[in-house]
């Protein structure tokens, strides 16, 4: 492999025709490389691919973070390269590992202004474990060129040794923003691929790996495949170690219908009988061996629920996202605040999910998917809470908040004190206020969730000062049983402390 500043000699490469499979000296033909792009979150992996693809994918990523694996094919100087983009968030470790196992080569993206970070170290470990050849792209050199040496020093400390310094790893400084160094980086990748001597047999049954899988409401089970050998054709019988099917629809990575595809093309296939596992091998005409499956350890389920357990129904847009999403959610439960996953599946949220959640008193948490109309209407009618987001951080935070509330009495009514009328005695205080949430009832709640009905908690500046009991509730001069949100009411109360303007009187059940 050549060092960064050396010129790549075109005469050392196979001809574009040979690389594209147009000519071959034997039964095997040269194939284009499959390259996985890895690195720490926000170091510019997707932005780099954006520049290469002349597309704006990064701008469309939720929260600016890739949260699924995408496969794309580009042509550079008549040479094809397939790129796999992997998520940077720590929850997506399995996806990154799977991408490295499927790829021939890797680009390790390291930001010049930050150097080696936790997911950088994880990516280095994966690449070494899978023995995947890789080059380093030191990104953001437009932002701070002086930090390239710092990034190199960080990488050396992480046992990435560069050419000329006792190792065989090449690097190149790039800017995903301006494009500086990007063409030279691609030249370097093609050179590494030529050294690897990648080939395939066009007459062999197609084989490769399942990169991603999901349910499509109109088309059924849809899988993204990466071919490693043979020719994949529409109408082929297709197998994985777990399921089978027939290639009813075959599309390239752009979603264009094609009759056949050759390595190393990404393919979209519709026709599996059920959802294949992301990462498992596929082949045409015969079932692959089960031991070839790229195994990903599943996290353990929580114990069976009780009244103090947070019950969840998990849904995600595709198999890989569900795998990562489920794994990170299941780590949030603790012995004091346990959670139980009632079910987890791929696809949009349906009325069936709502029925399951209603029967088990569960919340529905959806990652990168939608809620169909029937499910939304049923959830509103049965009081089932549904939370969806395209950003995993938001869902994690929400589940943590749900867990924190488990076992605590539920707030059923809250009144803000706007005026104080009579406080000669603590046990006969008359105040007025507005109901801010729920129903403020003279007999329907308690301060602490216990048996002391009609009680409330006095909250001042976020701190609980003491309890009180509602003696009477008035709407103007008329006695009432309760006041709804937005209504003003007078409260005749027996309290342990003097109630002040701005206090919140909170009823819990």
ZIZIVEN-V223357 format. One line per field, one symbol per residue. burial: # if it has 16 or more other ideal C-beta (glycine too) atoms within 10 Angstrom, else .. Layout:
# ZIZIVEN-V223357
burial=???
This chain:
# ZIZIVEN-V223357
burial=.#.#........##....###......#########################.....#..#...##########....###########.##########.################.##.###.##..#.###########....##.###.###.#.#.#......#########...##..##########...#.###..###########....#############.#.#.####.#.#.#..##.#....#..############..##########...#....##.#.....#..#...######################.##...######.########.##.###...########.##..#..##....#.#######..##..#..##.....#.#####.#..#........#######..#####.####.....#######.....#.#####.##.....#.##.....#######...#...######.
